């Protein structure tokens, strides 16, 4: 299993409408058939020193293996998502893991 966690920080001044559109665009990535499972969320605002609530949106995708993940990275829908939305984020941080 290959787990791909992506954290997005949207730019200051992003409107509520833009944020909602972005969240829906992230959710639309679920349609890419290379992905086994997808989870999309926003910070839970847990108040503990070890919790980072500073990001805007989190995307967790689970693939059967590294090859599926690598194919996802060049998938036309994934590339279209990046092209259509990258103007909204100021930072993206990725944490990948294998099981």
Helices and strands as residue ranges (DSSP letters): E 2-10, H 16-28, G 29-31, E 37-41, E 57-63, H 66-73, H 76-85, E 89-98
